[in-house]
Amino acid sequence: MSDFPKAAPGARNLITDVPGLKVGQAQDPAMRTGVTVILPDARAVAACDVRGGGPGTRETDALAAENLVDAVDAVVLSGGSVYGLAAADGVVAWLGAQGRGFGLVNLPGVPPSPVVPAAILYDLANGGDKAAWGEDPPYRRLGREAAAAAGPDFDLGTAGAGFGAMAGSLKGGTGSASVVAHDGLTVGALACVNSWGSVVAPGGRAFWAAPYEIGEEFGGLGAGRLRAAPEDWGPAKREAAPRTNTTIACVATDAALTPAQARRVAVMAQDGLARAIRPVHAPFDGDVVFALSTGRRPLPAPAEFAVARIGALAADCLARAVARGVYEAAAWPGARAWRDLPVEP
């Protein structure tokens, strides 16, 4: 029997179990795309780790520990490839209208500058009517709508930035998970899964993330069927097309972290993608993980061990979030869902 203390998912099993966080989503079904906004109640310490070979990001350089800005006002995840970066413009405008943001000076008529890092995934070739947007892609509007809709509950699967996503050859989606440790420390994760690699093992329905599943949050199939030959990737995408994939994610904790500590958590959390997707971090992916700290509780001592704990919990949560996003995704014409896979005897 393990001597480690018990931990369990939070009340919602969502990243919003982390005190001080809300999530909002918006999507355009005709265009098969969407936006997800992670919105802290107050400015939150943030960091970022990029592992994929073809990332699309905004404001990530500002998050370096040696730079001036030490907190953010929101994190935006979006479909739409480079067009989707405009979703952050909508969130910036929405936040600025409320007087939220970073300001070096406090003078009448000088608006604050909301700091809103963002990452995008590629969903342009999924059959949605992208030609309909002409010179007005929907992402700025979707960003505002998602921010305005932010709350403690949100949909998983075919929703938000994962609305138009594909996970290998299966329908991808938005997933989330959380864990509350024995001492009350809370960690959560949110992932929008549009991976080149597969989230399930070859020849069946078992998720690579199965060893980390809590209860039956993504089917309860167990890890007994997890096996694969060296180049047997199961339902990965067959065509290795650059810039057409990417899993974008955010992990969060209520423990007070410095920017450098948050960066270490983001680095450790990337292992959650490696546990849940095979292959991952390829030249064809743009995998990005953000880390947020809402600072609602002191970091337990010793600090180095606490950061290691948080990073390990974040990696496990992120693996679970990836599986939940695909598990909850609904099929559409030309894209089968996990639930369409044959049931194993």
C-alpha positions as CSV (number, residue, x, y, z in Angstrom):
1,M,0.0,0.0,0.0
2,S,1.2,3.5,-0.9
3,D,2.5,5.8,1.9
4,F,1.7,8.9,-0.1
5,P,-1.2,11.0,1.1
6,K,-4.5,10.9,-0.7
7,A,-5.5,13.4,-3.4
8,A,-8.7,13.7,-5.4
9,P,-10.3,15.8,-8.2
10,G,-11.9,19.1,-7.2
11,A,-15.7,19.5,-7.1
12,R,-15.9,20.1,-10.8
13,N,-12.8,18.3,-12.0
14,L,-12.0,21.4,-14.1
15,I,-9.2,23.9,-14.0
16,T,-11.7,26.3,-12.4
17,D,-11.4,24.3,-9.2
18,V,-8.3,26.4,-8.7
19,P,-9.6,29.3,-6.6
20,G,-9.4,32.6,-8.5
21,L,-9.9,31.2,-12.0
22,K,-12.8,31.3,-14.5
23,V,-13.0,30.0,-18.1
24,G,-15.1,31.3,-21.0
25,Q,-15.6,29.7,-24.4
26,A,-17.1,30.7,-27.7
27,Q,-17.4,29.0,-31.0
28,D,-18.7,29.4,-34.6
29,P,-20.2,26.1,-35.7
30,A,-20.4,27.1,-39.3
31,M,-16.7,27.9,-39.4
32,R,-15.8,25.0,-37.2
33,T,-13.6,27.0,-34.9
34,G,-13.6,28.5,-31.4
35,V,-11.8,30.3,-28.6
36,T,-11.1,29.5,-24.9
37,V,-10.1,32.2,-22.4
38,I,-8.6,31.4,-18.9
39,L,-9.5,34.5,-16.9
40,P,-8.1,35.0,-13.4
41,D,-10.0,37.2,-10.9
42,A,-6.9,39.2,-10.4
43,R,-3.6,39.5,-12.2
44,A,-1.8,36.1,-12.0
45,V,1.8,35.1,-12.2
46,A,2.4,33.2,-15.4
47,A,5.0,31.4,-17.4
48,C,5.2,29.4,-20.7
49,D,7.0,26.4,-22.2
50,V,7.1,25.8,-25.9
51,R,8.0,22.3,-27.2
52,G,6.4,21.9,-30.6
53,G,8.3,22.6,-33.8
54,G,5.7,24.9,-35.3
55,P,4.2,27.1,-32.5
56,G,2.0,30.2,-32.9
57,T,2.1,32.5,-29.9
58,R,1.6,36.0,-28.6
59,E,3.3,37.8,-25.7
60,T,5.2,34.7,-24.5
61,D,8.5,36.6,-24.4
62,A,7.0,39.0,-21.9
63,L,6.6,36.1,-19.5
64,A,10.3,35.5,-19.1
65,A,11.3,35.7,-15.4
66,E,13.9,38.5,-16.1
67,N,11.4,40.8,-17.9
68,L,9.3,43.6,-16.5
69,V,5.8,42.0,-16.6
70,D,5.4,39.5,-13.8
71,A,1.7,38.7,-14.1
72,V,-1.0,38.4,-16.8
73,D,-4.7,39.4,-17.0
74,A,-5.8,36.4,-19.1
75,V,-4.6,33.5,-21.3
76,V,-6.2,32.9,-24.7
77,L,-6.2,29.6,-26.5
78,S,-7.7,29.7,-30.0
79,G,-8.3,27.9,-33.2
80,G,-7.7,29.6,-36.5
81,S,-3.9,29.3,-36.9
82,V,-2.4,32.8,-37.3
83,Y,-5.9,34.4,-37.7
84,G,-6.7,33.1,-34.2
85,L,-4.1,35.3,-32.5
86,A,-6.6,38.1,-33.0
87,A,-8.8,36.5,-30.3
88,A,-6.4,38.1,-27.8
89,D,-7.2,41.5,-29.3
90,G,-10.8,41.0,-28.4
91,V,-9.9,40.0,-24.8
92,V,-7.5,42.9,-24.4
93,A,-10.3,45.3,-25.5
94,W,-12.8,43.7,-23.2
95,L,-10.4,43.9,-20.2
96,G,-9.3,47.4,-21.0
97,A,-12.8,48.6,-21.1
98,Q,-13.1,47.4,-17.5
99,G,-9.9,49.2,-16.4
100,R,-8.0,46.0,-16.0
101,G,-4.4,45.6,-17.0
102,F,-0.8,46.7,-16.4
103,G,0.0,50.4,-16.1
104,L,3.3,52.2,-15.5
105,V,1.5,55.5,-15.0
106,N,-1.9,56.3,-13.5
107,L,-3.1,59.4,-15.3
108,P,-6.6,60.4,-16.5
109,G,-7.2,59.3,-20.0
110,V,-4.3,56.8,-20.1
111,P,-5.8,53.3,-20.3
112,P,-4.1,50.3,-18.7
113,S,-2.4,47.7,-20.9
114,P,-3.9,44.2,-20.4
115,V,-1.3,41.5,-20.7
116,V,-2.8,38.6,-22.6
117,P,-0.5,35.8,-23.9
118,A,-2.1,33.5,-26.4
119,A,-1.4,30.3,-28.4
120,I,-3.2,29.0,-31.5
121,L,-3.9,25.6,-33.1
122,Y,-4.5,24.9,-36.8
123,D,-8.2,24.1,-37.7
124,L,-8.4,25.8,-41.1
125,A,-8.8,22.6,-43.2
126,N,-11.5,20.9,-41.2
127,G,-14.4,21.6,-43.5
128,G,-15.7,24.8,-41.9
129,D,-16.7,27.7,-44.1
130,K,-13.5,29.8,-43.5
131,A,-14.0,31.5,-46.9
132,A,-17.1,33.2,-45.4
133,W,-15.0,35.5,-43.2
134,G,-13.3,37.5,-46.0
135,E,-11.4,40.3,-44.4
136,D,-13.1,39.9,-41.0
137,P,-12.1,36.6,-39.3
138,P,-14.3,35.9,-36.3
139,Y,-11.6,35.6,-33.7
140,R,-11.7,39.1,-32.2
141,R,-15.4,38.7,-31.7
142,L,-15.1,35.2,-30.3
143,G,-12.4,36.4,-27.9
144,R,-14.7,39.1,-26.5
145,E,-17.6,36.6,-26.3
146,A,-15.5,34.0,-24.5
147,A,-14.2,36.5,-22.0
148,A,-17.7,37.8,-21.3
149,A,-19.0,34.2,-20.8
150,A,-16.3,33.3,-18.3
151,G,-17.4,31.4,-15.2
152,P,-16.7,28.3,-13.1
153,D,-18.4,25.8,-15.4
154,F,-17.7,25.2,-19.1
155,D,-18.2,22.5,-21.7
156,L,-15.7,19.8,-22.7
157,G,-15.1,18.1,-26.0
158,T,-16.3,19.9,-29.1
159,A,-16.2,23.4,-27.6
160,G,-14.0,26.5,-27.4
161,A,-10.6,26.4,-29.0
162,G,-11.0,22.6,-29.3
163,F,-14.2,22.9,-31.3
164,G,-12.5,22.3,-34.7
165,A,-9.6,20.2,-33.4
166,M,-8.5,16.7,-34.5
167,A,-6.5,14.4,-32.2
168,G,-4.6,12.2,-34.6
169,S,-7.3,10.8,-36.9
170,L,-10.0,11.1,-34.1
171,K,-12.1,14.2,-33.3
172,G,-10.2,16.3,-30.8
173,G,-11.5,18.8,-28.3
174,T,-11.2,20.7,-25.1
175,G,-10.5,18.8,-21.9
176,S,-9.9,19.7,-18.3
177,A,-9.1,18.1,-15.0
178,S,-8.1,19.0,-11.4
179,V,-6.7,17.6,-8.2
180,V,-6.8,18.7,-4.6
181,A,-3.8,17.5,-2.6
182,H,-4.0,16.3,1.0
183,D,-3.0,19.7,2.3
184,G,-5.6,21.6,0.2
185,L,-3.2,22.7,-2.5
186,T,-5.1,22.7,-5.8
187,V,-3.8,22.1,-9.3
188,G,-5.8,22.1,-12.6
189,A,-5.2,21.8,-16.3
190,L,-7.0,22.6,-19.5
191,A,-6.0,21.3,-23.0
192,C,-7.2,21.9,-26.5
193,V,-6.1,18.8,-28.3
194,N,-5.3,19.0,-32.0
195,S,-2.3,16.6,-32.0
196,W,-0.5,14.9,-34.8
197,G,0.0,11.9,-32.6
198,S,-2.6,9.5,-31.2
199,V,-4.2,9.7,-27.7
200,V,-5.1,6.0,-27.8
201,A,-3.0,2.9,-28.0
202,P,-3.0,0.9,-31.3
203,G,-5.7,-1.7,-31.9
204,G,-8.2,-0.5,-29.3
205,R,-9.8,2.3,-27.3
206,A,-7.4,2.6,-24.3
207,F,-6.0,6.1,-23.7
208,W,-2.3,6.5,-23.2
209,A,-3.2,8.6,-20.2
210,A,-5.0,5.6,-18.6
211,P,-2.5,5.1,-15.7
212,Y,-3.4,8.6,-14.5
213,E,-7.2,8.3,-14.7
214,I,-9.2,9.0,-11.6
215,G,-12.4,7.0,-11.4
216,E,-13.9,6.6,-14.8
217,E,-13.4,10.2,-16.0
218,F,-12.5,9.0,-19.5
219,G,-14.1,5.6,-19.7
220,G,-12.3,3.6,-17.0
221,L,-10.8,1.1,-19.5
222,G,-7.6,0.7,-17.5
223,A,-4.0,0.5,-18.7
224,G,-3.8,-3.3,-19.3
225,R,-4.0,-2.9,-23.1
226,L,-1.3,-0.2,-23.5
227,R,1.3,-1.6,-25.8
228,A,2.8,-0.7,-29.2
229,A,5.5,-1.6,-31.6
230,P,8.2,1.1,-32.1
231,E,6.5,2.7,-35.1
232,D,3.0,1.6,-34.5
233,W,1.3,4.9,-33.6
234,G,-2.3,3.7,-33.9
235,P,-4.8,6.4,-35.0
236,A,-2.2,9.2,-35.5
237,K,-2.6,11.4,-38.5
238,R,-1.2,9.7,-41.5
239,E,0.0,12.8,-43.3
240,A,2.8,14.7,-41.8
241,A,1.8,18.2,-42.8
242,P,3.7,21.1,-41.2
243,R,1.8,23.6,-39.1
244,T,-1.5,21.6,-39.2
245,N,-1.5,20.3,-35.6
246,T,-0.7,21.5,-32.0
247,T,-2.0,20.9,-28.5
248,I,-2.2,24.1,-26.5
249,A,-2.7,24.0,-22.8
250,C,-2.7,25.8,-19.5
251,V,-2.0,24.5,-16.0
252,A,-2.8,26.4,-12.8
253,T,-2.4,26.3,-9.0
254,D,-3.6,28.4,-6.1
255,A,-0.1,28.3,-4.5
256,A,1.9,31.5,-4.7
257,L,4.7,31.1,-7.2
258,T,7.4,33.4,-8.6
259,P,7.7,33.7,-12.4
260,A,10.7,31.4,-12.3
261,Q,8.8,28.8,-10.2
262,A,5.9,29.0,-12.6
263,R,8.2,28.4,-15.5
264,R,9.5,25.2,-13.8
265,V,5.9,24.0,-13.4
266,A,5.2,24.7,-17.1
267,V,8.3,22.7,-18.0
268,M,7.3,19.8,-15.8
269,A,3.7,19.9,-17.0
270,Q,4.8,19.3,-20.6
271,D,5.4,15.7,-19.5
272,G,1.6,15.4,-19.3
273,L,1.4,15.7,-23.1
274,A,4.1,13.1,-23.5
275,R,2.1,10.7,-21.3
276,A,-1.1,11.3,-23.2
277,I,-0.1,11.7,-26.9
278,R,2.2,9.5,-29.1
279,P,4.2,10.9,-30.9
280,V,4.3,14.5,-29.4
281,H,6.4,17.6,-29.8
282,A,7.0,16.8,-33.4
283,P,8.1,19.3,-36.2
284,F,4.4,19.3,-37.2
285,D,3.1,20.3,-33.8
286,G,3.2,23.7,-32.0
287,D,2.7,22.4,-28.5
288,V,2.6,25.2,-25.9
289,V,1.9,25.0,-22.1
290,F,1.1,28.0,-20.0
291,A,1.3,27.9,-16.2
292,L,-0.7,30.3,-13.9
293,S,-0.5,31.0,-10.2
294,T,-3.5,32.7,-8.5
295,G,-1.5,33.1,-5.3
296,R,-4.4,32.3,-3.0
297,R,-2.4,30.3,-0.6
298,P,1.3,30.4,0.6
299,L,3.7,28.0,-1.1
300,P,4.4,25.2,1.4
301,A,7.9,24.8,2.7
302,P,10.4,23.8,1.6
303,A,9.7,25.7,-1.6
304,E,11.8,23.5,-4.0
305,F,9.9,20.4,-3.0
306,A,6.5,22.2,-3.2
307,V,7.3,23.4,-6.8
308,A,8.3,19.8,-7.7
309,R,5.0,18.5,-6.2
310,I,3.0,21.1,-8.1
311,G,4.8,20.3,-11.4
312,A,4.2,16.6,-10.9
313,L,0.5,17.1,-10.2
314,A,0.2,19.5,-13.2
315,A,1.7,16.9,-15.5
316,D,-0.8,14.2,-14.3
317,C,-3.7,16.7,-14.6
318,L,-2.7,17.6,-18.1
319,A,-2.5,14.0,-19.2
320,R,-6.0,13.5,-17.8
321,A,-7.3,16.7,-19.5
322,V,-6.0,15.6,-22.9
323,A,-7.9,12.3,-22.6
324,R,-11.0,13.9,-21.3
325,G,-11.1,16.3,-24.3
326,V,-11.1,13.5,-26.8
327,Y,-13.4,11.3,-24.7
328,E,-16.0,14.0,-24.6
329,A,-15.7,15.1,-28.3
330,A,-18.6,14.6,-30.6
331,A,-18.1,13.3,-34.2
332,W,-19.0,15.3,-37.3
333,P,-19.0,14.4,-41.0
334,G,-15.5,13.3,-42.0
335,A,-14.3,13.0,-38.4
336,R,-15.0,10.0,-36.2
337,A,-15.0,10.4,-32.4
338,W,-13.4,8.1,-29.8
339,R,-16.9,6.7,-29.1
340,D,-17.0,5.4,-32.7
341,L,-14.0,3.1,-32.1
342,P,-15.0,-0.6,-31.9
343,V,-15.7,-1.8,-28.4
344,E,-13.0,-4.3,-27.3
345,P,-14.2,-7.8,-26.3
